[in-house]
Structures are given as structure tokens and as C-alpha cells.
């Protein structure tokens, strides 16, 4: 994301990653699961930055959830 981080472990970035930063490299892993199995015709995916997770909701009424399968990415 172009931001500078201190050396060491970063528990959670603003973009919902956990990172380790050393002199030679920085490695990060996502804290969220990406929905992969849901009805794309009637549902949509909305990222919830507070929870670092996705909500799968109905396109016509985003207050109603849709069933989905998740993948660790």
C-alpha cells in the first residue's frame, strides 16, 4: 500500500493484513476470508473493514444475508 512500517511484527494493518517487517523484506498475510461460492446473480460481496471480513448480502436488500462458502486466501 506504499506505507512505511516499523521493523518487527504488525498485528493488523489498516488494510486487514498481519505482517512481519525485516531489513531485507516484508511479508504479509490477509486476516480475511474471501467468499467464493455464492449466487452471483442475486448476491454481492461487501467488505467490512472493522471486522476484516466480507459479508455476502442480497443485491436487492443488503440488510439480508446470503449463504456462501469461504476460501482462505
The first five atom37 places (N, CA, C, CB, O) and aatype in JSON, in Angstrom:
{
  "aatype": [20, 20, 20, 20, 20, 20, 20, 20, 20, 20, 20, 20, 20, 20, 20, 20, 20, 20, 20, 20, 20, 20, 20, 20, 20, 20, 20, 20, 20, 20, 20, 20, 20, 20, 20, 20, 20, 20, 20, 20, 20, 20, 20, 20, 20, 20, 20, 20, 20, 20, 20, 20, 20, 20, 20, 20, 20, 20, 20, 20, 20, 20, 20, 20, 20, 20, 20, 20, 20, 20, 20, 20, 20],
  "atom_mask": [
    [1, 1, 1, 1, 1],
    [1, 1, 1, 1, 1],
    [1, 1, 1, 1, 1],
    [1, 1, 1, 1, 1],
    [1, 1, 1, 1, 1],
    [1, 1, 1, 1, 1],
    [1, 1, 1, 1, 1],
    [1, 1, 1, 1, 1],
    [1, 1, 1, 1, 1],
    [1, 1, 1, 1, 1],
    [1, 1, 1, 1, 1],
    [1, 1, 1, 1, 1],
    [1, 1, 1, 1, 1],
    [1, 1, 1, 1, 1],
    [1, 1, 1, 1, 1],
    [1, 1, 1, 1, 1],
    [1, 1, 1, 1, 1],
    [1, 1, 1, 1, 1],
    [1, 1, 1, 1, 1],
    [1, 1, 1, 1, 1],
    [1, 1, 1, 1, 1],
    [1, 1, 1, 1, 1],
    [1, 1, 1, 1, 1],
    [1, 1, 1, 1, 1],
    [1, 1, 1, 1, 1],
    [1, 1, 1, 1, 1],
    [1, 1, 1, 1, 1],
    [1, 1, 1, 1, 1],
    [1, 1, 1, 1, 1],
    [1, 1, 1, 1, 1],
    [1, 1, 1, 1, 1],
    [1, 1, 1, 1, 1],
    [1, 1, 1, 1, 1],
    [1, 1, 1, 1, 1],
    [1, 1, 1, 1, 1],
    [1, 1, 1, 1, 1],
    [1, 1, 1, 1, 1],
    [1, 1, 1, 1, 1],
    [1, 1, 1, 1, 1],
    [1, 1, 1, 1, 1],
    [1, 1, 1, 1, 1],
    [1, 1, 1, 1, 1],
    [1, 1, 1, 1, 1],
    [1, 1, 1, 1, 1],
    [1, 1, 1, 1, 1],
    [1, 1, 1, 1, 1],
    [1, 1, 1, 1, 1],
    [1, 1, 1, 1, 1],
    [1, 1, 1, 1, 1],
    [1, 1, 1, 1, 1],
    [1, 1, 1, 1, 1],
    [1, 1, 1, 1, 1],
    [1, 1, 1, 1, 1],
    [1, 1, 1, 1, 1],
    [1, 1, 1, 1, 1],
    [1, 1, 1, 1, 1],
    [1, 1, 1, 1, 1],
    [1, 1, 1, 1, 1],
    [1, 1, 1, 1, 1],
    [1, 1, 1, 1, 1],
    [1, 1, 1, 1, 1],
    [1, 1, 1, 1, 1],
    [1, 1, 1, 1, 1],
    [1, 1, 1, 1, 1],
    [1, 1, 1, 1, 1],
    [1, 1, 1, 1, 1],
    [1, 1, 1, 1, 1],
    [1, 1, 1, 1, 1],
    [1, 1, 1, 1, 1],
    [1, 1, 1, 1, 1],
    [1, 1, 1, 1, 1],
    [1, 1, 1, 1, 1],
    [1, 1, 1, 1, 1]
  ],
  "atom_positions": [
    [[0.81, -1.2, 0.0], [0.0, 0.0, 0.0], [0.86, 1.27, 0.0], [-0.92, 0.0, 1.2], [0.32, 2.38, 0.04]],
    [[2.17, 1.12, -0.04], [3.06, 2.28, -0.11], [3.38, 2.92, 1.23], [2.47, 3.29, -0.98], [4.14, 3.88, 1.28]],
    [[2.81, 2.4, 2.3], [3.03, 2.97, 3.63], [4.28, 2.37, 4.27], [1.8, 2.73, 4.53], [4.58, 1.19, 4.06]],
    [[5.01, 3.17, 5.03], [6.18, 2.68, 5.76], [5.76, 2.12, 7.1], [7.22, 3.81, 5.94], [4.93, 2.7, 7.8]],
    [[6.34, 0.96, 7.46], [6.04, 0.31, 8.73], [7.33, 0.1, 9.51], [5.31, -1.04, 8.51], [8.4, 0.01, 8.9]],
    [[7.25, 0.03, 10.83], [8.46, -0.22, 11.63], [8.9, -1.69, 11.49], [8.2, 0.12, 13.12], [8.1, -2.54, 11.1]],
    [[10.15, -1.96, 11.81], [10.63, -3.34, 11.82], [9.87, -4.12, 12.88], [12.16, -3.4, 12.08], [9.47, -3.58, 13.91]],
    [[9.69, -5.41, 12.62], [9.03, -6.28, 13.58], [7.69, -6.75, 13.09], [8.87, -5.56, 14.89], [7.4, -6.73, 11.9]],
    [[6.87, -7.19, 14.04], [5.56, -7.76, 13.74], [4.49, -6.68, 13.79], [5.22, -8.9, 14.72], [4.44, -5.89, 14.73]],
    [[3.63, -6.65, 12.78], [2.48, -5.74, 12.75], [1.24, -6.64, 12.86], [2.45, -4.84, 11.43], [0.96, -7.42, 11.95]],
    [[0.52, -6.51, 13.96], [-0.64, -7.37, 14.23], [-1.75, -7.2, 13.2], [-1.18, -7.09, 15.62], [-2.33, -8.17, 12.73]],
    [[-2.04, -5.92, 12.85], [-3.12, -5.65, 11.9], [-2.88, -4.3, 11.23], [-4.5, -5.68, 12.6], [-2.79, -3.27, 11.9]],
    [[-2.78, -4.32, 9.9], [-2.65, -3.07, 9.16], [-4.04, -2.49, 8.9], [-1.88, -3.3, 7.82], [-5.05, -3.12, 9.19]],
    [[-4.07, -1.28, 8.35], [-5.35, -0.64, 8.01], [-6.09, -1.42, 6.93], [-5.11, 0.81, 7.54], [-7.31, -1.32, 6.81]],
    [[-5.34, -2.19, 6.14], [-5.92, -2.97, 5.05], [-6.22, -4.42, 5.44], [-5.0, -2.95, 3.86], [-6.49, -5.26, 4.58]],
    [[-6.18, -4.7, 6.74], [-6.53, -6.03, 7.27], [-5.54, -7.13, 6.9], [-7.89, -6.41, 6.79], [-5.93, -8.21, 6.45]],
    [[-4.26, -6.84, 7.09], [-3.2, -7.83, 6.93], [-2.38, -7.89, 8.21], [-2.29, -7.49, 5.71], [-2.32, -6.91, 8.96]],
    [[-1.76, -9.03, 8.46], [-0.78, -9.15, 9.52], [0.57, -9.29, 8.82], [-1.08, -10.37, 10.49], [0.7, -10.05, 7.86]],
    [[1.59, -8.56, 9.3], [2.86, -8.51, 8.58], [4.05, -8.66, 9.52], [2.97, -7.2, 7.82], [3.97, -8.38, 10.71]],
    [[5.14, -9.11, 8.94], [6.43, -9.13, 9.6], [7.39, -8.35, 8.71], [6.94, -10.6, 9.86], [7.51, -8.62, 7.52]],
    [[8.06, -7.38, 9.32], [8.92, -6.48, 8.57], [10.35, -6.61, 9.07], [8.42, -5.02, 8.7], [10.63, -6.42, 10.25]],
    [[11.26, -6.95, 8.15], [12.68, -7.06, 8.49], [13.51, -6.17, 7.59], [13.15, -8.51, 8.38], [12.96, -5.47, 6.74]],
    [[14.82, -6.19, 7.78], [15.7, -5.33, 6.98], [15.66, -5.69, 5.5], [17.12, -5.43, 7.48], [15.78, -4.81, 4.65]],
    [[15.49, -6.95, 5.18], [15.54, -7.38, 3.79], [14.19, -7.53, 3.1], [16.24, -8.64, 3.7], [14.12, -7.51, 1.87]],
    [[13.13, -7.68, 3.87], [11.84, -7.94, 3.24], [10.69, -7.74, 4.22], [11.79, -9.36, 2.68], [10.87, -7.66, 5.44]],
    [[9.51, -7.65, 3.65], [8.28, -7.58, 4.43], [7.34, -8.64, 3.89], [7.62, -6.13, 4.36], [7.12, -8.72, 2.68]],
    [[6.78, -9.46, 4.77], [5.82, -10.48, 4.33], [4.51, -10.28, 5.08], [6.38, -11.91, 4.57], [4.49, -10.0, 6.28]],
    [[3.42, -10.43, 4.34], [2.09, -10.19, 4.92], [1.12, -11.3, 4.54], [1.55, -8.83, 4.46], [1.26, -11.93, 3.49]],
    [[0.14, -11.53, 5.41], [-0.95, -12.47, 5.15], [-2.27, -11.77, 5.46], [-0.79, -13.78, 6.01], [-2.35, -10.96, 6.38]],
    [[-3.29, -12.09, 4.7], [-4.59, -11.47, 4.92], [-5.24, -12.03, 6.18], [-5.51, -11.7, 3.71], [-5.01, -13.18, 6.56]],
    [[-6.04, -11.2, 6.82], [-6.79, -11.6, 8.0], [-8.23, -11.97, 7.65], [-6.77, -10.48, 9.04], [-9.03, -12.26, 8.54]],
    [[-8.56, -11.95, 6.37], [-9.95, -12.16, 5.97], [-10.08, -13.38, 5.06], [-10.49, -10.93, 5.26], [-9.1, -13.85, 4.47]],
    [[-11.29, -13.89, 4.97], [-11.64, -15.0, 4.08], [-12.45, -14.43, 2.92], [-12.43, -16.12, 4.83], [-13.31, -13.58, 3.12]],
    [[-12.17, -14.91, 1.73], [-12.86, -14.41, 0.54], [-13.97, -15.38, 0.15], [-11.86, -14.21, -0.63], [-13.7, -16.56, -0.08]],
    [[-15.22, -14.9, 0.08], [-16.32, -15.77, -0.35], [-16.12, -16.2, -1.8], [-17.68, -15.04, -0.18], [-15.82, -15.38, -2.66]],
    [[-16.29, -17.49, -2.06], [-16.11, -18.0, -3.42], [-17.34, -18.72, -3.95], [-14.92, -18.93, -3.46], [-17.49, -18.86, -5.16]],
    [[-18.21, -19.17, -3.08], [-19.35, -19.96, -3.51], [-20.64, -19.29, -3.03], [-19.25, -21.41, -2.97], [-21.1, -19.53, -1.91]],
    [[-21.2, -18.47, -3.89], [-22.47, -17.8, -3.58], [-23.17, -17.48, -4.89], [-22.25, -16.51, -2.72], [-22.54, -17.48, -5.95]],
    [[-24.44, -17.2, -4.84], [-25.23, -16.89, -6.03], [-24.9, -15.47, -6.5], [-26.76, -17.04, -5.75], [-25.39, -14.5, -5.94]],
    [[-24.07, -15.36, -7.53], [-23.61, -14.06, -8.01], [-24.71, -13.26, -8.71], [-22.44, -14.24, -8.95], [-24.57, -12.06, -8.92]],
    [[-25.8, -13.93, -9.08], [-26.91, -13.22, -9.72], [-27.73, -12.44, -8.7], [-27.8, -14.21, -10.47], [-28.21, -11.34, -8.99]],
    [[-27.91, -13.01, -7.51], [-28.79, -12.38, -6.52], [-28.04, -11.79, -5.32], [-29.8, -13.38, -6.03], [-28.63, -11.07, -4.52]],
    [[-26.74, -12.11, -5.19], [-25.97, -11.67, -4.02], [-24.74, -10.87, -4.42], [-25.56, -12.88, -3.17], [-24.27, -10.97, -5.55]],
    [[-24.24, -10.09, -3.49], [-23.0, -9.35, -3.71], [-22.14, -9.41, -2.46], [-23.3, -7.87, -4.1], [-22.63, -9.74, -1.37]],
    [[-20.86, -9.1, -2.61], [-19.89, -9.17, -1.53], [-19.55, -7.75, -1.09], [-18.61, -9.94, -1.96], [-19.25, -6.89, -1.92]],
    [[-19.6, -7.51, 0.22], [-19.28, -6.2, 0.78], [-18.22, -6.39, 1.85], [-20.56, -5.51, 1.38], [-18.38, -7.2, 2.76]],
    [[-17.11, -5.63, 1.76], [-16.03, -5.76, 2.73], [-16.35, -4.96, 3.99], [-14.69, -5.31, 2.13], [-16.7, -3.78, 3.9]],
    [[-16.22, -5.59, 5.15], [-16.43, -4.95, 6.44], [-15.05, -4.72, 7.06], [-17.35, -5.83, 7.39], [-14.45, -5.64, 7.6]],
    [[-14.55, -3.48, 6.97], [-13.2, -3.16, 7.41], [-13.03, -3.26, 8.92], [-12.82, -1.77, 6.95], [-11.93, -3.54, 9.4]],
    [[-14.09, -3.03, 9.68], [-14.0, -3.14, 11.15], [-13.73, -4.58, 11.57], [-15.29, -2.64, 11.81], [-12.94, -4.81, 12.48]],
    [[-14.39, -5.54, 10.91], [-14.23, -6.95, 11.25], [-13.16, -7.64, 10.41], [-15.54, -7.67, 11.07], [-12.8, -8.79, 10.67]],
    [[-12.66, -6.95, 9.4], [-11.71, -7.55, 8.44], [-12.3, -8.82, 7.84], [-10.36, -7.87, 9.14], [-11.66, -9.88, 7.85]],
    [[-13.51, -8.7, 7.33], [-14.18, -9.85, 6.75], [-15.18, -9.37, 5.7], [-14.88, -10.7, 7.84], [-15.53, -8.19, 5.65]],
    [[-15.63, -10.29, 4.88], [-16.64, -9.98, 3.87], [-18.01, -10.41, 4.33], [-16.29, -10.65, 2.53], [-18.17, -11.43, 5.01]],
    [[-19.01, -9.63, 3.96], [-20.41, -10.0, 4.14], [-20.97, -10.3, 2.76], [-21.23, -8.87, 4.86], [-20.74, -9.55, 1.81]],
    [[-21.7, -11.38, 2.63], [-22.39, -11.7, 1.38], [-23.86, -11.39, 1.63], [-22.17, -13.21, 0.94], [-24.51, -12.02, 2.46]],
    [[-24.36, -10.41, 0.88], [-25.72, -9.91, 1.1], [-26.51, -9.94, -0.2], [-25.69, -8.47, 1.66], [-25.95, -10.05, -1.29]],
    [[-27.82, -9.85, -0.06], [-28.69, -9.82, -1.23], [-28.55, -8.48, -1.95], [-30.16, -10.07, -0.83], [-28.51, -7.43, -1.31]],
    [[-28.47, -8.53, -3.27], [-28.34, -7.31, -4.06], [-29.55, -6.4, -3.88], [-28.16, -7.65, -5.55], [-29.41, -5.18, -3.76]],
    [[-30.74, -6.99, -3.86], [-31.97, -6.21, -3.75], [-32.2, -5.65, -2.35], [-33.15, -7.05, -4.15], [-32.86, -4.62, -2.2]],
    [[-31.66, -6.32, -1.33], [-31.83, -5.87, 0.06], [-30.57, -6.21, 0.85], [-33.09, -6.54, 0.7], [-30.49, -7.28, 1.47]],
    [[-29.57, -5.3, 0.85], [-28.3, -5.56, 1.52], [-28.4, -5.81, 3.03], [-27.39, -4.41, 1.3], [-27.41, -6.2, 3.65]],
    [[-29.57, -5.6, 3.62], [-29.73, -5.9, 5.04], [-29.93, -7.4, 5.27], [-30.92, -5.11, 5.63], [-29.88, -7.87, 6.41]],
    [[-30.17, -8.16, 4.19], [-30.39, -9.6, 4.3], [-29.17, -10.36, 3.8], [-31.65, -10.02, 3.5], [-28.67, -10.1, 2.71]],
    [[-28.68, -11.31, 4.61], [-27.5, -12.09, 4.21], [-27.85, -13.16, 3.17], [-26.87, -12.76, 5.43], [-29.0, -13.56, 3.01]],
    [[-26.81, -13.61, 2.46], [-26.9, -14.74, 1.54], [-25.99, -15.83, 2.07], [-26.51, -14.34, 0.07], [-24.99, -15.54, 2.74]],
    [[-26.31, -17.08, 1.78], [-25.43, -18.19, 2.16], [-24.23, -18.18, 1.22], [-26.18, -19.57, 2.1], [-24.37, -17.92, 0.02]],
    [[-23.04, -18.45, 1.77], [-21.84, -18.51, 0.93], [-20.85, -19.51, 1.47], [-21.19, -17.13, 0.82], [-20.91, -19.9, 2.64]],
    [[-19.93, -19.92, 0.62], [-18.78, -20.72, 1.02], [-17.57, -19.82, 1.06], [-18.56, -21.93, 0.04], [-17.52, -18.81, 0.35]],
    [[-16.58, -20.15, 1.87], [-15.41, -19.3, 2.01], [-14.14, -20.04, 1.63], [-15.29, -18.79, 3.44], [-14.07, -21.27, 1.67]],
    [[-13.15, -19.25, 1.25], [-11.83, -19.78, 0.93], [-10.8, -18.99, 1.7], [-11.55, -19.73, -0.59], [-10.9, -17.77, 1.8]],
    [[-9.79, -19.68, 2.25], [-8.69, -18.98, 2.9], [-7.73, -18.52, 1.82], [-7.96, -19.89, 3.95], [-7.12, -19.35, 1.14]],
    [[-7.58, -17.23, 1.65], [-6.68, -16.68, 0.63], [-5.71, -15.73, 1.29], [-7.47, -15.97, -0.49], [-4.86, -15.15, 0.61]]
  ]
}
